[in-house]
Amino acid sequence: MTTFTSVEHLKQSKGADLGRSRTIEVPQSRIDAFADVTEDRQWIHIDRQRATAGPFGSTIAHGFLTLSLAAPFLNDLLQVEGAAASINYGLNRVRFPSTVPADSRLHAQGRLIDIVERSGAVDAIVELSIYADDFAKPACIAESIIRFVS
């Protein structure tokens, strides 16, 4: 985890490498639960038999499931001491370059790509790359905006 000692320290750290997160497992049970919550029950996610004969050879996690793990990954990668609040403000860009097969293990790497000063706050733009197991190509790349209120 990269810990910034203050909002001022964060503002001076554009371009900082935030390192690597912990690993989070994505078993079929997590994919099934996500399908139930989101009502996205496409066969490629939940029908192991059909998916085995499909284009990826197994069921795969929903792209939005992978993206939803941005929250714990960002908590692993970035902390700003002295901020009154940390708010998920949104996303600038999201892509899913590769799939996440069921039973994968995911981790993320982050980089602080921009800082935008606001009245009483600072937006940290973090490029988050989420990888499945040891694949070289990321499963998800997202620019996350985290607003730190002073």
DSSP file with accessible surface (Angstrom, degrees, kcal/mol):
  #  RESIDUE AA STRUCTURE BP1 BP2  ACC     N-H-->O    O-->H-N    N-H-->O    O-->H-N    TCO  KAPPA ALPHA  PHI   PSI    X-CA   Y-CA   Z-CA
    1    1 A M              0   0  119      0, 0.0     2,-0.6     0, 0.0    77,-0.2   0.000 360.0 360.0 360.0 141.5    0.0    0.0    0.0
    2    2 A T  E     -a   78   0A  37     75,-2.2    77,-2.0    16,-0.2     2,-0.5  -0.900 360.0-163.1 -99.4 121.5    1.1    3.5   -0.7
    3    3 A T  E     -a   79   0A  52     -2,-0.6     2,-0.5    75,-0.2    77,-0.2  -0.933   4.9-157.3-109.0 123.5    0.3    5.8    2.2
    4    4 A F  E     -a   80   0A   4     75,-3.1    77,-2.9    -2,-0.5     3,-0.1  -0.855  13.5-142.6 -96.8 133.9    0.3    9.6    1.6
    5    5 A T  S    S-     0   0   91     -2,-0.5     2,-0.3    75,-0.2    -1,-0.1   0.634  76.7  -7.9 -75.7 -12.3    0.8   11.5    4.8
    6    6 A S  S  > S-     0   0   41      1,-0.1     4,-2.1    76,-0.1    76,-0.2  -0.972  74.4 -95.9-167.8 169.8   -1.6   14.3    3.8
    7    7 A V  H  > S+     0   0   15     -2,-0.3     4,-2.5     1,-0.2     5,-0.2   0.887 124.9  56.0 -63.6 -36.7   -3.7   15.6    0.9
    8    8 A E  H  > S+     0   0  102      2,-0.2     4,-1.3     1,-0.2    -1,-0.2   0.915 105.5  50.6 -61.7 -42.2   -0.7   17.9    0.1
    9    9 A H  H  4 S+     0   0   62      1,-0.2     3,-0.4     2,-0.2    -1,-0.2   0.919 109.7  51.1 -60.8 -43.9    1.6   14.9   -0.2
   10   10 A L  H >< S+     0   0    0     -4,-2.1     3,-2.1     1,-0.2    -2,-0.2   0.931 105.4  55.8 -57.6 -45.6   -0.9   13.3   -2.5
   11   11 A K  H 3< S+     0   0   47     -4,-2.5     3,-0.5     1,-0.3    -1,-0.2   0.801 107.3  50.1 -61.4 -26.4   -1.0   16.4   -4.7
   12   12 A Q  T 3< S+     0   0  149     -4,-1.3    -1,-0.3    -3,-0.4    -2,-0.2   0.401  97.8  72.9 -90.4   4.6    2.8   16.3   -5.1
   13   13 A S    X   +     0   0   19     -3,-2.1     3,-2.3    -4,-0.2    -1,-0.2   0.130  55.7 151.1-114.2  21.5    2.8   12.6   -6.1
   14   14 A K  T 3  S+     0   0  133     -3,-0.5    99,-0.2     1,-0.3   101,-0.0  -0.257  72.9  26.0 -53.6 133.6    1.4   12.6   -9.7
   15   15 A G  T 3  S+     0   0   41     97,-3.4    -1,-0.3     1,-0.3    98,-0.1   0.338  86.9 152.4  92.9  -4.0    2.8    9.6  -11.6
   16   16 A A    <   -     0   0   29     -3,-2.3    96,-2.8    96,-0.2     2,-0.5  -0.294  46.9-126.7 -65.2 138.4    3.4    7.5   -8.4
   17   17 A D  E     -B  111   0B 121     94,-0.2    94,-0.2     1,-0.1    -1,-0.1  -0.750  17.6-163.3 -80.6 125.1    3.4    3.8   -8.7
   18   18 A L  E     -     0   0B   2     92,-2.6   -16,-0.2    -2,-0.5    93,-0.2   0.438  30.5-138.9 -93.4  -1.7    1.0    2.5   -6.1
   19   19 A G  E     -B  110   0B  30     91,-0.6    91,-1.6   -18,-0.1     2,-0.4  -0.396  34.6 -38.5  85.2-156.6    2.3   -1.1   -6.3
   20   20 A R  E     -B  109   0B 131     89,-0.2    89,-0.2    -2,-0.1     2,-0.1  -0.905  49.6-137.3-118.5 140.6    0.4   -4.4   -6.2
   21   21 A S        -     0   0   10     87,-2.8    52,-0.1    -2,-0.4    53,-0.1  -0.223  33.6 -85.8 -81.7 177.3   -2.7   -5.4   -4.3
   22   22 A R        -     0   0  134      1,-0.1    86,-0.4    51,-0.1     2,-0.4  -0.190  53.5 -95.3 -68.9 174.5   -3.5   -8.5   -2.4
   23   23 A T        -     0   0   49     84,-0.1     2,-0.4    82,-0.0    84,-0.2  -0.784  33.6-163.4 -98.6 138.7   -5.0  -11.4   -4.3
   24   24 A I  E     -C  106   0B  14     82,-2.7    82,-3.3    -2,-0.4     2,-0.2  -0.990  15.7-134.1-122.7 130.0   -8.8  -12.0   -4.5
   25   25 A E  E     -C  105   0B 116     -2,-0.4    80,-0.2    80,-0.2    79,-0.1  -0.569   9.1-159.9 -84.4 145.7  -10.2  -15.4   -5.6
   26   26 A V  E     +C  104   0B   1     78,-2.8    77,-2.6    -2,-0.2    78,-0.8  -0.706  20.4 176.1-125.0  77.1  -13.1  -15.6   -8.1
   27   27 A P    >>  -     0   0   40      0, 0.0     4,-1.7     0, 0.0     3,-0.8  -0.318  47.5-101.8 -75.2 166.8  -14.6  -19.0   -7.6
   28   28 A Q  H 3> S+     0   0   13      1,-0.3     4,-3.0     2,-0.2     5,-0.2   0.866 121.6  62.5 -56.7 -35.2  -17.7  -20.1   -9.5
   29   29 A S  H 3> S+     0   0   84      1,-0.2     4,-2.2     2,-0.2    -1,-0.3   0.879 103.2  48.3 -61.6 -36.0  -19.8  -19.5   -6.4
   30   30 A R  H <> S+     0   0   97     -3,-0.8     4,-2.3     2,-0.2    -1,-0.2   0.900 111.9  49.4 -69.2 -40.7  -18.9  -15.8   -6.5
   31   31 A I  H  X S+     0   0    0     -4,-1.7     4,-2.5     2,-0.2    -2,-0.2   0.932 111.7  49.0 -63.0 -44.4  -19.7  -15.6  -10.2
   32   32 A D  H  X S+     0   0   56     -4,-3.0     4,-2.1     1,-0.2    -2,-0.2   0.907 111.0  49.7 -61.9 -43.0  -23.1  -17.2   -9.5
   33   33 A A  H  X S+     0   0   52     -4,-2.2     4,-2.4    -5,-0.2    -1,-0.2   0.907 110.9  49.4 -63.9 -40.9  -23.9  -14.9   -6.6
   34   34 A F  H  X S+     0   0   38     -4,-2.3     4,-2.6     1,-0.2     6,-0.3   0.915 108.7  53.3 -64.1 -41.1  -23.0  -11.9   -8.8
   35   35 A A  H  X>S+     0   0    0     -4,-2.5     4,-1.3     1,-0.2     5,-0.9   0.907 110.5  47.8 -60.2 -40.5  -25.3  -13.2  -11.6
   36   36 A D  H  <5S+     0   0   96     -4,-2.1    -2,-0.2     2,-0.2    -1,-0.2   0.928 113.3  46.3 -66.4 -45.2  -28.1  -13.5   -9.0
   37   37 A V  H  <5S+     0   0  122     -4,-2.4    -2,-0.2     1,-0.2    -1,-0.2   0.900 122.9  34.1 -65.8 -40.7  -27.6  -10.0   -7.7
   38   38 A T  H  <5S-     0   0   63     -4,-2.6    -1,-0.2    -5,-0.2    -2,-0.2   0.529 100.8-128.5 -93.6  -7.6  -27.3   -8.3  -11.1
   39   39 A E  T  <5 +     0   0  149     -4,-1.3     2,-0.9    -5,-0.2    -3,-0.2   0.754  66.2 134.2  61.0  28.0  -29.8  -10.6  -12.9
   40   40 A D      < +     0   0   64     -5,-0.9    -1,-0.2    -6,-0.3    -2,-0.1  -0.813  18.4 159.4-105.9  89.0  -27.2  -11.2  -15.6
   41   41 A R        +     0   0  122     -2,-0.9     5,-0.1    -3,-0.1    -1,-0.1  -0.160   9.4 161.1-107.1  38.8  -27.4  -15.0  -15.9
   42   42 A Q    >>  -     0   0  102      1,-0.1     3,-2.2     3,-0.1     4,-1.2  -0.325  49.1-119.4 -59.9 142.0  -25.9  -15.3  -19.4
   43   43 A W  H 3> S+     0   0   72      1,-0.3     4,-2.2     2,-0.2     8,-0.3   0.803 108.8  68.9 -57.0 -32.0  -24.7  -18.9  -19.9
   44   44 A I  H 34 S+     0   0   13      1,-0.2    16,-2.0     2,-0.2    -1,-0.3   0.759 109.1  38.4 -62.1 -19.8  -21.1  -17.9  -20.4
   45   45 A H  H <4 S+     0   0   13     -3,-2.2    -1,-0.2    14,-0.2    -2,-0.2   0.796 130.7  19.7 -97.5 -33.4  -21.1  -17.1  -16.7
   46   46 A I  H  < S+     0   0   62     -4,-1.2     2,-1.0     1,-0.1    -3,-0.2   0.595  99.9  79.5-121.9 -12.3  -23.2  -19.7  -15.0
   47   47 A D     X  -     0   0   65     -4,-2.2     4,-3.0    -5,-0.2     5,-0.3  -0.762  50.7-178.0-104.3  92.3  -23.5  -22.8  -17.2
   48   48 A R  H  > S+     0   0  115     -2,-1.0     4,-2.0     1,-0.2    -1,-0.2   0.885  80.1  50.4 -57.7 -42.2  -20.3  -24.8  -16.7
   49   49 A Q  H  > S+     0   0  170      2,-0.2     4,-1.0     1,-0.2    -1,-0.2   0.954 115.9  39.9 -64.4 -50.2  -21.2  -27.5  -19.2
   50   50 A R  H >4 S+     0   0  135      1,-0.2     3,-0.6     2,-0.2     4,-0.4   0.909 114.9  53.4 -65.7 -41.0  -22.1  -25.2  -22.0
   51   51 A A  H >< S+     0   0    0     -4,-3.0     3,-1.1    -8,-0.3     6,-0.6   0.837  98.6  63.6 -66.0 -31.5  -19.3  -22.8  -21.3
   52   52 A T  H 3< S+     0   0   90     -4,-2.0    -1,-0.2     1,-0.3    -2,-0.2   0.878 108.8  41.5 -59.9 -34.7  -16.7  -25.6  -21.5
   53   53 A A  T << S+     0   0   92     -4,-1.0    -1,-0.3    -3,-0.6    -2,-0.2   0.493 105.6  92.6 -88.6  -2.1  -17.7  -26.1  -25.1
   54   54 A G  S X  S-     0   0   22     -3,-1.1     3,-0.8    -4,-0.4    -3,-0.1  -0.022  98.9 -78.1 -84.9-169.8  -17.8  -22.3  -25.7
   55   55 A P  T 3  S+     0   0  101      0, 0.0    -3,-0.1     0, 0.0    -1,-0.1   0.686 126.4  40.4 -67.6 -18.7  -15.2  -19.9  -26.9
   56   56 A F  T 3  S-     0   0  105     -5,-0.3    -4,-0.1     2,-0.2    -5,-0.1   0.470 100.2-124.5-111.6  -5.3  -13.3  -19.6  -23.6
   57   57 A G  S <  S+     0   0   42     -3,-0.8     2,-0.3    -6,-0.6    -5,-0.2   0.489  84.7  32.2  78.8   0.0  -13.3  -23.3  -22.4
   58   58 A S  S    S-     0   0   34     -7,-0.4    -2,-0.2   -14,-0.1     2,-0.1  -0.965  99.6 -70.8-166.2 172.4  -14.9  -22.5  -19.1
   59   59 A T        -     0   0    2     -2,-0.3    43,-2.6   -14,-0.1     2,-0.3  -0.398  50.2-150.8 -68.9 156.3  -17.3  -20.1  -17.4
   60   60 A I  B     -G  101   0C  18    -16,-2.0     2,-0.1    41,-0.3     3,-0.1  -0.939  16.5-104.2-129.9 153.8  -15.9  -16.5  -17.1
   61   61 A A        -     0   0    7     39,-3.1    39,-0.4    -2,-0.3     2,-0.1  -0.407  43.8-100.1 -70.7 149.4  -16.6  -13.8  -14.6
   62   62 A H     >  -     0   0    3      1,-0.1     4,-2.1    -2,-0.1     3,-0.3  -0.433  26.0-124.9 -62.9 144.6  -18.7  -10.8  -15.6
   63   63 A G  H  > S+     0   0   28      1,-0.2     4,-2.7     2,-0.2     5,-0.2   0.913 113.9  53.2 -57.4 -40.2  -16.7   -7.8  -16.6
   64   64 A F  H  > S+     0   0  140      2,-0.2     4,-2.2     1,-0.2    -1,-0.2   0.789 103.9  55.7 -70.7 -25.2  -18.7   -5.8  -14.0
   65   65 A L  H  > S+     0   0    6     -3,-0.3     4,-1.0     2,-0.2    -1,-0.2   0.948 109.4  46.7 -65.7 -47.7  -17.8   -8.3  -11.3
   66   66 A T  H >< S+     0   0    4     -4,-2.1     3,-0.9     1,-0.2    -2,-0.2   0.940 113.8  48.5 -57.7 -46.3  -14.1   -7.8  -12.1
   67   67 A L  H >< S+     0   0   26     -4,-2.7     3,-2.4     1,-0.2     4,-0.3   0.879 102.4  62.3 -63.0 -37.1  -14.7   -4.0  -12.1
   68   68 A S  H >< S+     0   0   59     -4,-2.2     3,-1.0     1,-0.3    -1,-0.2   0.774  92.5  65.8 -63.0 -22.5  -16.5   -4.2   -8.8
   69   69 A L  T <X S+     0   0   11     -4,-1.0     4,-2.1    -3,-0.9    -1,-0.3   0.541  76.1  88.9 -77.0  -3.3  -13.4   -5.5   -7.2
   70   70 A A  H <> S+     0   0   11     -3,-2.4     4,-3.2     1,-0.2     5,-0.3   0.883  80.0  61.9 -57.4 -37.7  -11.8   -2.1   -7.9
   71   71 A A  H <> S+     0   0   56     -3,-1.0     4,-2.1    -4,-0.3    -1,-0.2   0.961 108.7  36.8 -58.8 -55.4  -13.1   -0.9   -4.5
   72   72 A P  H  > S+     0   0   29      0, 0.0     4,-1.7     0, 0.0    -1,-0.2   0.896 117.4  53.5 -66.9 -33.6  -11.1   -3.4   -2.3
   73   73 A F  H  X S+     0   0    0     -4,-2.1     4,-1.5     2,-0.2    -2,-0.2   0.935 108.7  48.5 -63.9 -44.1   -8.1   -3.2   -4.7
   74   74 A L  H  X S+     0   0   16     -4,-3.2     4,-2.2     1,-0.2    -1,-0.2   0.897 108.5  54.5 -63.4 -36.9   -8.0    0.6   -4.4
   75   75 A N  H  < S+     0   0  111     -4,-2.1    -1,-0.2    -5,-0.3    -2,-0.2   0.849 109.5  48.9 -62.7 -32.9   -8.3    0.3   -0.6
   76   76 A D  H  < S+     0   0   35     -4,-1.7    -1,-0.2    -5,-0.2    -2,-0.2   0.789 118.1  39.4 -71.2 -31.5   -5.2   -2.0   -0.7
   77   77 A L  H  < S+     0   0    0     -4,-1.5   -75,-2.2     1,-0.2     2,-0.4   0.718 114.4  38.1 -94.6 -25.4   -3.2    0.4   -2.9
   78   78 A L  E  <  +a    2   0A  12     -4,-2.2     2,-0.4   -77,-0.2    -1,-0.2  -0.989  48.0 165.6-143.6 129.0   -3.9    3.9   -1.7
   79   79 A Q  E     -a    3   0A  88    -77,-2.0   -75,-3.1    -2,-0.4     2,-0.5  -0.996  14.7-161.8-139.8 138.2   -4.4    5.6    1.6
   80   80 A V  E >   -a    4   0A  15     -2,-0.4     3,-1.0   -77,-0.2   -75,-0.2  -0.960  16.1-145.5-121.8 112.2   -4.4    9.3    2.4
   81   81 A E  T 3  S+     0   0   93    -77,-2.9   -74,-0.2    -2,-0.5     3,-0.1  -0.466  80.9  23.2 -73.9 143.8   -3.9   10.3    6.0
   82   82 A G  T 3  S+     0   0   79      1,-0.3     2,-0.3   -76,-0.2    -1,-0.2   0.372  83.3 134.4  85.2  -6.0   -5.7   13.4    7.3
   83   83 A A    <   -     0   0   26     -3,-1.0    -1,-0.3     1,-0.1    67,-0.2  -0.610  52.5-144.7 -75.6 137.3   -8.4   13.3    4.6
   84   84 A A  S    S-     0   0   79     65,-2.3     2,-0.3    -2,-0.3    66,-0.2   0.828  79.1  -1.2 -70.6 -31.0  -11.9   13.9    6.1
   85   85 A A  E     -D  149   0B  40     64,-1.1    64,-2.4     2,-0.0     2,-0.4  -0.991  55.2-147.4-157.3 154.0  -13.4   11.6    3.5
   86   86 A S  E     -D  148   0B  76     -2,-0.3     2,-0.4    62,-0.2    62,-0.2  -0.994  25.6-172.2-125.1 120.4  -12.6    9.4    0.6
   87   87 A I  E     -D  147   0B  79     60,-2.8    60,-2.9    -2,-0.4     2,-1.1  -0.949  29.5-128.6-123.2 132.2  -15.4    9.2   -2.1
   88   88 A N  E     +D  146   0B 125     -2,-0.4    58,-0.2    58,-0.2     3,-0.1  -0.671  33.4 177.5 -72.3 104.0  -15.7    7.0   -5.1
   89   89 A Y  E     -     0   0B 126     56,-2.2     2,-0.3    -2,-1.1    -1,-0.2   0.726  43.0 -93.4 -88.1 -23.6  -16.4    9.8   -7.6
   90   90 A G  E     -D  145   0B  24     55,-1.2    55,-3.0    -3,-0.1     2,-0.4  -0.959  38.4 -69.4 147.0-163.1  -16.6    7.7  -10.7
   91   91 A L  E     -D  144   0B  74     -2,-0.3    53,-0.2    53,-0.2     3,-0.1  -0.982  14.9-165.8-133.8 142.3  -14.7    6.4  -13.7
   92   92 A N  E    S+     0   0B  96     51,-2.3     2,-0.3    -2,-0.4    -1,-0.1   0.812  80.0   0.1 -90.5 -39.1  -13.3    8.0  -16.8
   93   93 A R  E     -D  143   0B 133     50,-0.6    50,-2.5     2,-0.0     2,-0.4  -0.982  58.4-173.6-156.1 138.1  -12.6    4.9  -18.9
   94   94 A V  E     +D  142   0B  32     -2,-0.3     2,-0.3    48,-0.2    48,-0.2  -1.000   7.7 173.9-137.8 135.9  -13.0    1.2  -18.5
   95   95 A R  E     -D  141   0B 127     46,-2.4    46,-2.4    -2,-0.4    -2,-0.0  -0.979  22.7-153.0-138.1 151.8  -11.9   -1.6  -20.8
   96   96 A F        +     0   0   87     -2,-0.3    44,-0.2    44,-0.2    43,-0.1  -0.726  21.0 170.3-123.1  78.6  -12.0   -5.4  -20.5
   97   97 A P        +     0   0   47      0, 0.0     2,-0.3     0, 0.0    42,-0.2   0.735  66.0  14.3 -66.6 -24.4   -9.1   -6.6  -22.7
   98   98 A S  S    S-     0   0   34     41,-0.4     2,-0.1    40,-0.3     0, 0.0  -0.958  81.2-101.2-147.0 167.4   -9.2  -10.3  -21.5
   99   99 A T        -     0   0   47     -2,-0.3    33,-0.2    33,-0.0   -37,-0.1  -0.390  17.1-134.5 -88.1 166.4  -11.5  -12.7  -19.7
  100  100 A V        -     0   0    3    -39,-0.4   -39,-3.1    -2,-0.1     3,-0.1  -0.923  24.5-146.9-119.4  98.9  -11.4  -14.0  -16.1
  101  101 A P  B >   -G   60   0C  32      0, 0.0     3,-1.3     0, 0.0   -41,-0.3  -0.342  34.7 -87.9 -62.8 147.9  -12.0  -17.7  -16.1
  102  102 A A  T 3  S+     0   0   13    -43,-2.6     3,-0.1     1,-0.2   -74,-0.0  -0.244 115.4  29.2 -53.6 145.0  -13.9  -19.1  -13.1
  103  103 A D  T 3  S+     0   0   93    -77,-2.6    -1,-0.2     1,-0.2     2,-0.1   0.607  89.8 143.9  74.2  17.2  -11.6  -20.0  -10.2
  104  104 A S  E <   -C   26   0B   2     -3,-1.3   -78,-2.8   -78,-0.8     2,-0.5  -0.368  47.7-132.5 -76.7 163.7   -9.0  -17.3  -11.1
  105  105 A R  E     -C   25   0B 112    -80,-0.2    28,-4.0    -3,-0.1     2,-0.3  -0.984  25.2-158.3-116.5 127.7   -7.1  -15.3   -8.7
  106  106 A L  E     +CE  24 132B   0    -82,-3.3   -82,-2.7    -2,-0.5     2,-0.3  -0.808  16.5 170.5-109.7 149.3   -7.0  -11.6   -9.3
  107  107 A H  E     - E   0 131B  12     24,-1.8    24,-2.9    -2,-0.3     2,-0.3  -0.939  18.6-140.3-143.3 165.8   -4.7   -8.8   -8.2
  108  108 A A  E     - E   0 130B   0    -86,-0.4   -87,-2.8    -2,-0.3     2,-0.4  -0.923   5.1-157.5-129.1 154.5   -4.4   -5.2   -9.3
  109  109 A Q  E     -BE  20 129B  81     20,-2.4    20,-2.8    -2,-0.3     2,-0.3  -0.973  19.4-160.9-125.6 143.9   -1.6   -2.7   -9.9
  110  110 A G  E     -BE  19 128B   4    -91,-1.6   -92,-2.6    -2,-0.4   -91,-0.6  -0.915  15.2-173.0-131.4 155.2   -2.1    1.0   -9.7
  111  111 A R  E     -BE  17 127B 107     16,-1.5    16,-2.9    -2,-0.3     2,-1.0  -0.985  28.3-128.1-144.4 133.3   -0.6    4.3  -10.8
  112  112 A L  E     + E   0 126B   0    -96,-2.8   -97,-3.4    -2,-0.3    14,-0.2  -0.709  34.6 171.9 -81.5 102.0   -1.6    7.8   -9.9
  113  113 A I  E     +     0   0B  35     12,-2.1     2,-0.3    -2,-1.0    -1,-0.2   0.703  56.1   3.3 -93.7 -18.4   -2.0    9.4  -13.3
  114  114 A D  E     - E   0 125B  61     11,-1.4    11,-2.8  -101,-0.0     2,-0.4  -0.992  50.0-149.8-162.1 158.3   -3.4   12.8  -12.4
  115  115 A I  E     - E   0 124B  27     -2,-0.3     2,-0.5     9,-0.2     9,-0.2  -1.000  12.8-169.0-130.3 129.7   -4.5   15.1   -9.7
  116  116 A V  E     - E   0 123B  42      7,-2.5     7,-3.3    -2,-0.4     2,-0.3  -0.979  16.3-140.6-123.3 118.4   -7.3   17.6  -10.1
  117  117 A E  E     + E   0 122B 129     -2,-0.5     2,-0.3     5,-0.2     5,-0.2  -0.609  24.0 179.2 -80.7 136.2   -7.8   20.2   -7.4
  118  118 A R  E >   - E   0 121B 122      3,-2.9     3,-1.5    -2,-0.3     2,-0.6  -0.816  45.4 -74.8-124.6 167.9  -11.3   21.1   -6.4
  119  119 A S  T 3  S-     0   0  134      1,-0.3     3,-0.1    -2,-0.3    -2,-0.0  -0.531 119.6 -10.1 -66.8 112.3  -12.7   23.5   -3.9
  120  120 A G  T 3  S+     0   0   49     -2,-0.6    30,-2.0     1,-0.2     2,-0.3   0.587 132.7  62.3  75.4   9.3  -12.1   21.7   -0.6
  121  121 A A  E <   -EF 118 149B   9     -3,-1.5    -3,-2.9    28,-0.2     2,-0.4  -0.971  64.5-138.7-155.8 169.4  -11.1   18.5   -2.3
  122  122 A V  E     -EF 117 148B   3     26,-2.2    26,-3.3    -2,-0.3     2,-0.6  -0.999  15.2-144.4-135.8 131.0   -8.6   16.7   -4.5
  123  123 A D  E     -EF 116 147B   1     -7,-3.3    -7,-2.5    -2,-0.4     2,-0.6  -0.879  12.0-158.4 -94.8 122.8   -9.5   14.2   -7.2
  124  124 A A  E     -EF 115 146B   0     22,-3.2    22,-2.6    -2,-0.6     2,-0.7  -0.903   5.0-153.2 -98.1 122.6   -6.9   11.4   -7.6
  125  125 A I  E     -EF 114 145B  11    -11,-2.8   -12,-2.1    -2,-0.6   -11,-1.4  -0.888  17.0-170.6 -98.2 114.5   -7.2    9.7  -11.0
  126  126 A V  E     -EF 112 144B   0     18,-3.0    18,-2.9    -2,-0.7     2,-0.7  -0.924  19.3-145.2-112.4 124.0   -5.8    6.2  -10.6
  127  127 A E  E     -EF 111 143B  56    -16,-2.9   -16,-1.5    -2,-0.5     2,-0.5  -0.813  24.3-166.9 -84.2 116.8   -5.1    3.9  -13.5
  128  128 A L  E     -EF 110 142B   1     14,-3.3    14,-2.5    -2,-0.7     2,-0.5  -0.934   9.2-168.6-111.6 123.3   -6.0    0.5  -12.1
  129  129 A S  E     -EF 109 141B  16    -20,-2.8   -20,-2.4    -2,-0.5     2,-0.5  -0.965   6.8-160.7-113.1 121.4   -5.0   -2.7  -14.0
  130  130 A I  E     -EF 108 140B   1     10,-3.1     9,-2.7    -2,-0.5    10,-1.6  -0.902   8.7-166.0-106.9 127.5   -6.6   -5.9  -12.8
  131  131 A Y  E     -E  107   0B  43    -24,-2.9   -24,-1.8    -2,-0.5     2,-0.5  -0.897  16.5-136.0-116.3 142.3   -4.9   -9.2  -13.8
  132  132 A A  E >   -E  106   0B   1      5,-0.4     3,-2.5    -2,-0.4   -26,-0.2  -0.848  67.2 -50.7 -95.1 127.7   -6.1  -12.8  -13.6
  133  133 A D  T 3  S-     0   0   56    -28,-4.0   -26,-0.1    -2,-0.5    -2,-0.1  -0.134 114.7 -30.0  45.2-127.0   -3.6  -15.2  -12.3
  134  134 A D  T 3  S+     0   0  154    -28,-0.0    -1,-0.3    -3,-0.0     2,-0.1   0.041  92.5 140.7-110.0  24.7   -0.3  -14.7  -14.1
  135  135 A F    <   -     0   0  108     -3,-2.5     4,-0.1     1,-0.1    -3,-0.0  -0.450  48.4-144.1 -67.2 140.1   -1.7  -13.6  -17.5
  136  136 A A  S    S+     0   0   98     -2,-0.1    -1,-0.1     2,-0.1    -3,-0.0   0.835  83.1  71.2 -73.9 -31.2    0.3  -10.8  -19.0
  137  137 A K  S    S-     0   0  124     -5,-0.1    -5,-0.4     1,-0.1    -2,-0.1  -0.718  89.9-118.5 -90.0 131.3   -2.7   -9.0  -20.5
  138  138 A P        -     0   0   18      0, 0.0   -40,-0.3     0, 0.0    -7,-0.3  -0.323   6.2-146.7 -68.2 149.8   -5.0   -7.3  -17.9
  139  139 A A  S    S+     0   0    2     -9,-2.7   -41,-0.4     1,-0.3     2,-0.3   0.742  86.1  13.9 -81.7 -27.8   -8.6   -8.4  -17.5
  140  140 A C  E     - F   0 130B   0    -10,-1.6   -10,-3.1   -44,-0.2     2,-0.4  -0.985  57.9-171.0-150.7 137.1   -9.7   -4.9  -16.7
  141  141 A I  E     +DF  95 129B  52    -46,-2.4   -46,-2.4    -2,-0.3     2,-0.4  -0.998  21.4 169.8-126.9 125.9   -8.1   -1.4  -17.0
  142  142 A A  E     -DF  94 128B   2    -14,-2.5   -14,-3.3    -2,-0.4     2,-0.8  -0.995  34.3-140.5-138.6 142.8  -10.0    1.4  -15.4
  143  143 A E  E     -DF  93 127B  50    -50,-2.5   -51,-2.3    -2,-0.4   -50,-0.6  -0.913  31.8-165.5 -98.6 107.6   -9.4    5.1  -14.6
  144  144 A S  E     -DF  91 126B   5    -18,-2.9   -18,-3.0    -2,-0.8     2,-0.6  -0.787  11.6-146.9 -98.4 138.8  -10.9    5.5  -11.2
  145  145 A I  E     -DF  90 125B  16    -55,-3.0   -56,-2.2    -2,-0.4   -55,-1.2  -0.923  15.0-174.3-107.2 118.5  -11.6    8.9   -9.7
  146  146 A I  E     -DF  88 124B  13    -22,-2.6   -22,-3.2    -2,-0.6     2,-0.6  -0.964  12.5-150.7-113.2 120.2  -11.2    9.1   -5.9
  147  147 A R  E     -DF  87 123B  47    -60,-2.9   -60,-2.8    -2,-0.5     2,-0.6  -0.833   6.9-162.5 -94.2 121.8  -12.2   12.4   -4.3
  148  148 A F  E     -DF  86 122B   7    -26,-3.3   -26,-2.2    -2,-0.6     2,-0.4  -0.925   9.2-150.2-104.5 117.9  -10.4   13.2   -1.1
  149  149 A V  E      DF  85 121B  45    -64,-2.4   -65,-2.3    -2,-0.6   -64,-1.1  -0.745 360.0 360.0 -90.3 131.8  -12.1   15.8    0.9
  150  150 A S              0   0   87    -30,-2.0   -67,-0.1    -2,-0.4   -68,-0.1  -0.372 360.0 360.0 -75.3 360.0   -9.8   18.0    3.1
